[in-house]
Amino acid sequence: MKPFQKILIIDLTVLVGCFFLIWVLSTGANFLIPNVHADYIKSLPLALMYTVLVGILIVLGTVILFLPKRKRQ
């Protein structure tokens, strides 16, 4: 497996995990009180928006980290 594919798989896995974490946190549900009914459909656009922002940060960080460094002449 090429290093680029490994980085891509790691980034996608992190992004999917972030989506579900943000989605659960944006519902306002409390894990300690399971009787509270959360509305997952209404919180979906907010979770998608924050996931896109996190994805942009992940891509920028990956690109900056793995850019070839210029050598001074």
MOZI-V606658 format. One record per residue. N is the residue number from 1. SS is DSSP state (~ for helix, > for strand, _ for the rest). PHI is phi as a letter, one per 40 degrees, with the letter a starting at -180 (999 if undefined). NEAR is the number of other ideal C-beta (glycine too) atoms within 10 Angstrom. Layout:
# MOZI-V606658
n={N N}
ss={SS SS}
phi={PHI PHI}
near={NEAR NEAR}
This chain:
# MOZI-V606658
n={1 2 3 4 5 6 7 8 9 10 11 12 13 14 15 16 17 18 19 20 21 22 23 24 25 26 27 28 29 30 31 32 33 34 35 36 37 38 39 40 41 42 43 44 45 46 47 48 49 50 51 52 53 54 55 56 57 58 59 60 61 62 63 64 65 66 67 68 69 70 71 72 73}
ss={_ _ ~ ~ ~ ~ ~ ~ ~ ~ ~ ~ ~ ~ ~ ~ ~ ~ ~ ~ ~ ~ ~ ~ ~ ~ _ _ _ _ _ _ _ _ _ _ _ _ _ _ _ _ _ ~ ~ ~ ~ ~ ~ ~ ~ ~ ~ ~ ~ ~ ~ ~ ~ ~ ~ ~ ~ ~ ~ ~ _ _ _ _ _ _ _}
phi={999 c d c c c c c c c c c c c c c c c d c c c c c c c c g c b c c b c c c c c b c c c c c c c c c c c c c c c c c c c c c c c c c c b c c c c c c c}
near={6 7 8 9 9 10 13 12 11 12 15 12 10 13 15 11 10 18 18 11 14 19 18 15 13 19 19 11 15 10 7 5 7 8 5 11 8 14 10 13 8 11 18 14 10 14 20 14 12 17 18 12 12 16 16 10 11 16 12 10 11 14 9 8 8 10 8 5 5 6 5 4 3}
